[in-house]
Structures are given as structure tokens and as C-alpha cells.
Amino acid sequence: MVPNRTFFFFILPSALAMLIFIAIPIVSVAIQSLYVEHEKVLIAVQSCTPFGCTESVGVDDSATAKLRQEQPLGKFNGLGTYADRAHLAVAEVSDILGHNAGFWDAATRIYKLPFYRALVFTLAYALLVTPLAMALGFAIALAVNTVSPLLKGAVIFFSLLPMIVTPLIGSLMVYWMINADGVIGASLQALFNDPNLYLKASAPLTWIVLFAYGVWTNAPFSFIVFYAGLQTVPRDTLESSMVDGANRFERVRFVILPHLAPLATFVALVQLMDNFRVFEPIVGFNSQAHATSLSYSVFSDLNGQFSQLFGSAAATSMLTILGVLILLAPILLRTYREFSNKAAA
Amino acid sequence: MTAAESDLPGRRPAALIFATNAFVVLWLVAAAFPFLWTLWGSFKVEGDFFSRQSFFDAIFGAKTYLQTGSHFTLDGYYGAWVVNRLWRASLNTVVVTFCVTVISLTFGTLGGYALARSGRRYAFWLLMAALVFRAMPHITLVSGYLLPFFELNVWGVLPTAIIVLVAINQPFTLWMLHSFFLSIPKDLDESALIDGCTRFQAFRLVVVPVMWPGVVTTGLFSFLLGYNDFAVTSMLLSQDNQTMVPKLASFLGSIEETGKVMYAVAAVVSATAPIFAIVVVFQRQIVSGLTAGAVKG
């Protein structure tokens, strides 16, 4: 055991960095989410002409600037931002739930609200891309395991590229290819003989393209991990299963899959965390009209054309963090139980 | 005794062999094609890369020949590097990624070593906290930085982005190096302690000389995080201090109208080149880094 004092000095730089730039910012986000930007200070202006005076309302720029300077957080809004139309839209949702023409009508109307739109896409992306990419990665690992070493080397080399390429750059490359004038987009038009076919024209097609891109970037990680795992499958078990008459499919199902299950949990956890914050593909594909994510909503609030909406961004951030914690909860609970069992034993 | 399935007795049917090979080649093409296509196309003019008539134009460069007198052109690269001043952004990228990697590894080796050797309850809780921090979407953290950074007047400069990226990188670095130090036998540094070294001396004289394989692997991922980042650098750096990725994004908006897409294509290829080099040189370390965390736990 390392003495507490020594441990403290070793961990200090790392812990300090995480405290100041991860833990405190989360608190800062929580506080910001309770405030909202000042409205512009209005002032009655009297403009007089020889024919009389008229009163009009104008913006008092200096007073507005002064107010913003004095209270940069804005004015206190409580949980108002969370409830407003751009976030949980409490009033709108309860109205829709009260008056609707069936489930489908309610669902489509709720989907039109910005926060739910982003939430639905983010969840769909994380929950679909993760298992699909893992399945593809597993299939590649099984197949690569049986091909010649030369092909193996090439596959491992090129498989690393989609995974570690800068996400924004990878999505731009694919975006240009599926463009109506790009190689895939134009080929599909020719193939279906439909000059108006454009992969970004409708929401369903945009979703499919983004999911396909997600699988393309996520599959290599599963592939590499599962391929390494395959090398550790005990030969005895495989052989005895063959003696027992297991065919190829049964060997995969009853020997290899159980052996890889712990790895699969690990891969699923990592990929789920990463996919839940899907962001760069939305920017790269310029797809926010048809598909947008929670991270992208925060980004666009912060990147506003006229002003940065810190309160709104912070509220979406808090809701996103809540989502991450819900996704992580089962894993954290399990690790905690394992740890306390180990400590008790 | 372990073995790949291919070593086992039992013949595979020819159809299966064909199908697996075809599948592997298909994936190989899917993985590599976008890179090769964009690389090749970056030496063409826009009319070829986004060809309305036939994508053979993009391969042979028919319009490129008509417009420039050669089948290959460096116009895109000139536009990106000289006209749009990508060279400046690339210098910023070098500074940011170098500092992020070095500082991350310094903090990470100290912390990871302490966590691996501590064995106390709070070390476990720190690792759990790091796991939660690892899952935080970067953009949500950025929304917490902006207002305080404006107020403190530290927004827009490279050191701010560097220290933020170091912090965001710490959870992963700590986990990776923690599991690496667990694989170094405890007896090694404990015998140094018995010989009268302090903990830090034991770390410096005994552990540091044997830790480089783990540090190199972790360093690669720190480098990639710094290099690939878009959320932090695009929001925290001013126009002049932008690194390559946000710079690229910033001239995406303007190129669509002015017909300078090829600048962006050339910039994309330029920014991919270092990644490609990393894979060529460090393929083994990357693969071992990816599997290390997974196989151990």
C-alpha cells in the first residue's frame, strides 16, 4: 500500500486537472442552466419634429451592455429553461398528450419539438449503430481469422483508418462521395435511373446514411478486439465440441460467443458512450435539417448567429449528462458490486 | 493451448472459403476506398471530382486536363495551404498535439502508477469517477467553460485549449496506464523501497525504465485525441489560433458558394496524412492498446 501522503502527491496533477476542467465545469453548467440571458433594455425614445412629437420604443444599447457586464450569467430563471419549448417542452407535451388523434399523431407531434427530435436521433444512433457495428466487427473477425496472412495484414491496416481518422474528416469524405455529384450518389442515381435520388433529400435516407457511416467507423474497434479474443479461444474446448459433433455454426454459438461475451460487454460500453455523444457527423454531413443530436443542439446554441445561448446550451447539457448517467448506471452498479464482493472476500 | 480456428482439422467447403474471402475483400474495399478515392480526387478539379457525367472523369481527370493542361493539379493544395493559410493552422496543431501528449503522459504516468499501487478504497472511487468523466460528451463540458473563460479573459489562446484537452484526456490515460502498471510486477519497485529508496525514487529509477511500451501506446491515443478534436478547439480558439480541424470546418461554410470545394478536399487529405503515417509506423502499438484494455477487463 502506498501511504496516503505519497499517493496524494502522485495523483495531484491528474486529479487537479480533472477537478478544474471536468468536475467544476459540470457544476458551472448546472448553475448556468438556471439562468437565462438578459432581455434587451428597452427605452422610450421621444422623437420630435416640427409637427409634433412621437414616442417610440428603442433598445438602450449601453444599458444592455452594462447589465450584461454586471451580471454575465443573466437573470435567474429557475427551472424555466428546462421546461421551455426548446427543451422538455412541458406545456406542449402535456397539450399533445391531452389532445391527439391516436398514438402516431402524438408521437409525430412530439418529434417535431427540437429537444425530442435530437433525443430520438441520438438514442436511435447509439442503440442501433452499436450492436450493428459489433455484429459486423464480429463477422469480419471470424472471416479474417480464416484467410491468408497477406490479406489479414492488409485488412488490419486499412481497418484502423476509419476508426482513428478525425471524425469530422471521415464524415466529410463520405459526405462528398454520397453527394448527388459524388461517386456513390451519382452511381446510385444511374443504378435506380432516378435523377432526383439524393441520399440527403429526406429524413429516412439521411438517417440511414448516418447510421451506415457510424457502422463504418465503429466496426473496426469490435473487429480488432474480437479478433484478438478469437486467438485466445481454448483449442481443447473447440476440439471436444467437434468430437461431440458440433457443426461450424454450433461451435460459434456455443464455444466462441460465450468466450467473447466479456469482451463484448466492454466494447458495447465504450461504443455506447462514444455514440451517445455523436456530433461531428452531423456537422460533416450538414444534416441538422433531417437529423440532429443532443451534442449538436448544444453546439448550435453556443455557436449562435446573433448571440450565444448559454442558458439553453447548459440545460441541454445537463439533460445529456443525465442521459449518460442512466446509460452508465448498470455498468457502474455491477462494477461496484464486484468491487465490494472482492473487498468482502 | 490456444489456436485460431483455421488450424483445426476438418475441411472447409470451397463455397465457404470463397464466401469468407469475398466478404473480407468487400470490407477491405469499404474501409479503404473513401481514403483512396479522396486522395486521388484531391489532385483533380472540382468538375472531375464531382463529375455529373461519369466518375471515370474523376479517375482520368478529363476536365483537369482541359483546365490546367495536366491530368493532375495542385490547385486545391495551393488554395488550402497558401490562400486559406492552412500552414498556420497546421503549426497550431503541432503545438497543441505535442503539448497535449507530453503533459497528458506526465500527469497520467504519475497518477496511473499511484492508482495501480495504492490498493485503497479511494483509488477505486477515483477510477470510477474517471470512468464517468470519460463518458461526458465534450461539448457539454465546453458549454461550462465558455462563460468562465470569457470572464477570466483566457478564451481563444492555445494554452487554454491544451490544458482543457489534457484534462479531458486524463480519464482515459489514467485507466490505460493504471492497467499497464498493474502488469509490471510489484516486487520490482518494492525491492527498491526496501533498499531505501523513496517512493518517487523507486518510480523514477526502477519503474520509468520499463514503462516505455505502455507509455508509447497510451501516447498514441493521447495524440489522436488532441489531433482529432473538433468540439473543444472549434469553440475555445480564436480565429488566428485555430488548429487544422476547426479551420477546415470554418472554410466549409464559405466554399459551397464560391466553388472552392477542392480546397477543402485538399485540406482533408493533408490532415489525414499524419494519421496515415501513424498507422504505418505504430500499427502494432495501436492494436495492442485497443486490445489491452479489453482483454484485461
Boltz contact constraints between the chains, C-beta under 6 A:
constraints:
  - contact:
      token1: [A, 1]
      token2: [B, 119]
      max_distance: 6.0
  - contact:
      token1: [A, 2]
      token2: [B, 117]
      max_distance: 6.0
  - contact:
      token1: [A, 2]
      token2: [B, 118]
      max_distance: 6.0
  - contact:
      token1: [A, 6]
      token2: [B, 199]
      max_distance: 6.0
  - contact:
      token1: [A, 7]
      token2: [B, 114]
      max_distance: 6.0
  - contact:
      token1: [A, 7]
      token2: [B, 118]
      max_distance: 6.0
  - contact:
      token1: [A, 10]
      token2: [B, 110]
      max_distance: 6.0
  - contact:
      token1: [A, 10]
      token2: [B, 114]
      max_distance: 6.0
  - contact:
      token1: [A, 11]
      token2: [B, 111]
      max_distance: 6.0
  - contact:
      token1: [A, 11]
      token2: [B, 114]
      max_distance: 6.0
  - contact:
      token1: [A, 13]
      token2: [B, 107]
      max_distance: 6.0
  - contact:
      token1: [A, 14]
      token2: [B, 107]
      max_distance: 6.0
  - contact:
      token1: [A, 14]
      token2: [B, 111]
      max_distance: 6.0
  - contact:
      token1: [A, 14]
      token2: [B, 170]
      max_distance: 6.0
  - contact:
      token1: [A, 17]
      token2: [B, 166]
      max_distance: 6.0
  - contact:
      token1: [A, 17]
      token2: [B, 167]
      max_distance: 6.0
  - contact:
      token1: [A, 17]
      token2: [B, 170]
      max_distance: 6.0
  - contact:
      token1: [A, 18]
      token2: [B, 133]
      max_distance: 6.0
  - contact:
      token1: [A, 18]
      token2: [B, 167]
      max_distance: 6.0
  - contact:
      token1: [A, 18]
      token2: [B, 170]
      max_distance: 6.0
  - contact:
      token1: [A, 21]
      token2: [B, 164]
      max_distance: 6.0
  - contact:
      token1: [A, 21]
      token2: [B, 167]
      max_distance: 6.0
  - contact:
      token1: [A, 22]
      token2: [B, 133]
      max_distance: 6.0
  - contact:
      token1: [A, 22]
      token2: [B, 167]
      max_distance: 6.0
  - contact:
      token1: [A, 25]
      token2: [B, 141]
      max_distance: 6.0
  - contact:
      token1: [A, 25]
      token2: [B, 144]
      max_distance: 6.0
  - contact:
      token1: [A, 25]
      token2: [B, 145]
      max_distance: 6.0
  - contact:
      token1: [A, 28]
      token2: [B, 144]
      max_distance: 6.0
  - contact:
      token1: [A, 29]
      token2: [B, 143]
      max_distance: 6.0
  - contact:
      token1: [A, 29]
      token2: [B, 144]
      max_distance: 6.0
  - contact:
      token1: [A, 72]
      token2: [B, 151]
      max_distance: 6.0
  - contact:
      token1: [A, 140]
      token2: [B, 27]
      max_distance: 6.0
  - contact:
      token1: [A, 143]
      token2: [B, 20]
      max_distance: 6.0
  - contact:
      token1: [A, 143]
      token2: [B, 23]
      max_distance: 6.0
  - contact:
      token1: [A, 143]
      token2: [B, 24]
      max_distance: 6.0
  - contact:
      token1: [A, 144]
      token2: [B, 24]
      max_distance: 6.0
  - contact:
      token1: [A, 145]
      token2: [B, 4]
      max_distance: 6.0
  - contact:
      token1: [A, 145]
      token2: [B, 5]
      max_distance: 6.0
  - contact:
      token1: [A, 146]
      token2: [B, 6]
      max_distance: 6.0
  - contact:
      token1: [A, 146]
      token2: [B, 20]
      max_distance: 6.0
  - contact:
      token1: [A, 147]
      token2: [B, 21]
      max_distance: 6.0
  - contact:
      token1: [A, 147]
      token2: [B, 24]
      max_distance: 6.0
  - contact:
      token1: [A, 155]
      token2: [B, 24]
      max_distance: 6.0
  - contact:
      token1: [A, 155]
      token2: [B, 28]
      max_distance: 6.0
  - contact:
      token1: [A, 158]
      token2: [B, 28]
      max_distance: 6.0
  - contact:
      token1: [A, 158]
      token2: [B, 31]
      max_distance: 6.0
  - contact:
      token1: [A, 158]
      token2: [B, 32]
      max_distance: 6.0
  - contact:
      token1: [A, 159]
      token2: [B, 31]
      max_distance: 6.0
  - contact:
      token1: [A, 160]
      token2: [B, 279]
      max_distance: 6.0
  - contact:
      token1: [A, 161]
      token2: [B, 35]
      max_distance: 6.0
  - contact:
      token1: [A, 162]
      token2: [B, 31]
      max_distance: 6.0
  - contact:
      token1: [A, 164]
      token2: [B, 224]
      max_distance: 6.0
  - contact:
      token1: [A, 165]
      token2: [B, 275]
      max_distance: 6.0
  - contact:
      token1: [A, 166]
      token2: [B, 228]
      max_distance: 6.0
  - contact:
      token1: [A, 166]
      token2: [B, 245]
      max_distance: 6.0
  - contact:
      token1: [A, 168]
      token2: [B, 230]
      max_distance: 6.0
  - contact:
      token1: [A, 168]
      token2: [B, 245]
      max_distance: 6.0
  - contact:
      token1: [A, 169]
      token2: [B, 268]
      max_distance: 6.0
  - contact:
      token1: [A, 169]
      token2: [B, 271]
      max_distance: 6.0
  - contact:
      token1: [A, 169]
      token2: [B, 272]
      max_distance: 6.0
  - contact:
      token1: [A, 172]
      token2: [B, 268]
      max_distance: 6.0
  - contact:
      token1: [A, 173]
      token2: [B, 34]
      max_distance: 6.0
  - contact:
      token1: [A, 173]
      token2: [B, 38]
      max_distance: 6.0
  - contact:
      token1: [A, 174]
      token2: [B, 34]
      max_distance: 6.0
  - contact:
      token1: [A, 181]
      token2: [B, 50]
      max_distance: 6.0
  - contact:
      token1: [A, 181]
      token2: [B, 52]
      max_distance: 6.0
  - contact:
      token1: [A, 183]
      token2: [B, 55]
      max_distance: 6.0
  - contact:
      token1: [A, 224]
      token2: [B, 287]
      max_distance: 6.0
  - contact:
      token1: [A, 224]
      token2: [B, 290]
      max_distance: 6.0
  - contact:
      token1: [A, 225]
      token2: [B, 291]
      max_distance: 6.0
  - contact:
      token1: [A, 225]
      token2: [B, 294]
      max_distance: 6.0
  - contact:
      token1: [A, 228]
      token2: [B, 291]
      max_distance: 6.0
  - contact:
      token1: [A, 232]
      token2: [B, 2]
      max_distance: 6.0
  - contact:
      token1: [A, 235]
      token2: [B, 1]
      max_distance: 6.0
  - contact:
      token1: [A, 235]
      token2: [B, 2]
      max_distance: 6.0
  - contact:
      token1: [A, 235]
      token2: [B, 3]
      max_distance: 6.0
  - contact:
      token1: [A, 263]
      token2: [B, 294]
      max_distance: 6.0
  - contact:
      token1: [A, 266]
      token2: [B, 294]
      max_distance: 6.0
  - contact:
      token1: [A, 273]
      token2: [B, 135]
      max_distance: 6.0
  - contact:
      token1: [A, 277]
      token2: [B, 137]
      max_distance: 6.0
  - contact:
      token1: [A, 280]
      token2: [B, 230]
      max_distance: 6.0
  - contact:
      token1: [A, 295]
      token2: [B, 137]
      max_distance: 6.0
  - contact:
      token1: [A, 295]
      token2: [B, 139]
      max_distance: 6.0
  - contact:
      token1: [A, 298]
      token2: [B, 139]
      max_distance: 6.0
  - contact:
      token1: [A, 298]
      token2: [B, 143]
      max_distance: 6.0
  - contact:
      token1: [A, 299]
      token2: [B, 139]
      max_distance: 6.0
  - contact:
      token1: [A, 302]
      token2: [B, 143]
      max_distance: 6.0
  - contact:
      token1: [A, 310]
      token2: [B, 147]
      max_distance: 6.0
  - contact:
      token1: [A, 313]
      token2: [B, 143]
      max_distance: 6.0
  - contact:
      token1: [A, 314]
      token2: [B, 143]
      max_distance: 6.0
  - contact:
      token1: [A, 317]
      token2: [B, 140]
      max_distance: 6.0
  - contact:
      token1: [A, 317]
      token2: [B, 143]
      max_distance: 6.0
  - contact:
      token1: [A, 320]
      token2: [B, 137]
      max_distance: 6.0
  - contact:
      token1: [A, 320]
      token2: [B, 140]
      max_distance: 6.0
  - contact:
      token1: [A, 321]
      token2: [B, 140]
      max_distance: 6.0
  - contact:
      token1: [A, 324]
      token2: [B, 135]
      max_distance: 6.0
  - contact:
      token1: [A, 328]
      token2: [B, 135]
      max_distance: 6.0
  - contact:
      token1: [A, 339]
      token2: [B, 124]
      max_distance: 6.0
